[in-house]
């Protein structure tokens, strides 16, 4: 897949947030929280190390959504792009001066 410069930038920003927790906010759902500190830590570690992106699970090449397994549980992570006031979607997700990223980590049954 050939990616535009803008898509490559979005992918880099998304990968940075997913792997380091920097460049946006990371939220976990009540279901993930209920796994306890060890379960949360394992899920976050699995999410951070996830690299199994394919054209099937990442058709736009942005690395903004995936399903993965950790400690016998199935998870999704989803990255959404908002305007700076969190009042609507961002029209320019590759521009950090106009976009706030929110990553949500959830159990698949919570989606």
DATAGI-V100277 format. One record per residue. N is the residue number from 1. RES is the residue in one small letter. NEAR is the number of other ideal C-beta (glycine too) atoms within 12 Angstrom. Layout:
BEGIN
{{N,RES,NEAR} {N,RES,NEAR}}
END
This chain:
BEGIN
{{1,x,16} {2,x,8} {3,x,20} {4,x,14} {5,x,12} {6,x,19} {7,x,22} {8,x,19} {9,x,23} {10,x,31} {11,x,27} {12,x,24} {13,x,32} {14,x,40} {15,x,32} {16,x,22} {17,x,36} {18,x,37} {19,x,26} {20,x,19} {21,x,21} {22,x,17} {23,x,25} {24,x,31} {25,x,18} {26,x,30} {27,x,24} {28,x,30} {29,x,25} {30,x,15} {31,x,23} {32,x,35} {33,x,19} {34,x,17} {35,x,26} {36,x,15} {37,x,13} {38,x,14} {39,x,23} {40,x,28} {41,x,19} {42,x,23} {43,x,36} {44,x,30} {45,x,20} {46,x,30} {47,x,39} {48,x,25} {49,x,17} {50,x,29} {51,x,16} {52,x,16} {53,x,25} {54,x,14} {55,x,12} {56,x,12} {57,x,20} {58,x,26} {59,x,16} {60,x,22} {61,x,25} {62,x,32} {63,x,36} {64,x,30} {65,x,29} {66,x,33} {67,x,26} {68,x,29} {69,x,18} {70,x,28} {71,x,20} {72,x,12} {73,x,28} {74,x,22} {75,x,36} {76,x,31} {77,x,44} {78,x,29} {79,x,37} {80,x,26} {81,x,30} {82,x,23} {83,x,20} {84,x,19} {85,x,11} {86,x,17} {87,x,9} {88,x,14} {89,x,18} {90,x,26} {91,x,14} {92,x,19} {93,x,33} {94,x,24} {95,x,18} {96,x,22} {97,x,11} {98,x,18} {99,x,30} {100,x,27} {101,x,40} {102,x,27} {103,x,39} {104,x,29} {105,x,44} {106,x,31} {107,x,29} {108,x,22} {109,x,15} {110,x,22} {111,x,17}}
END
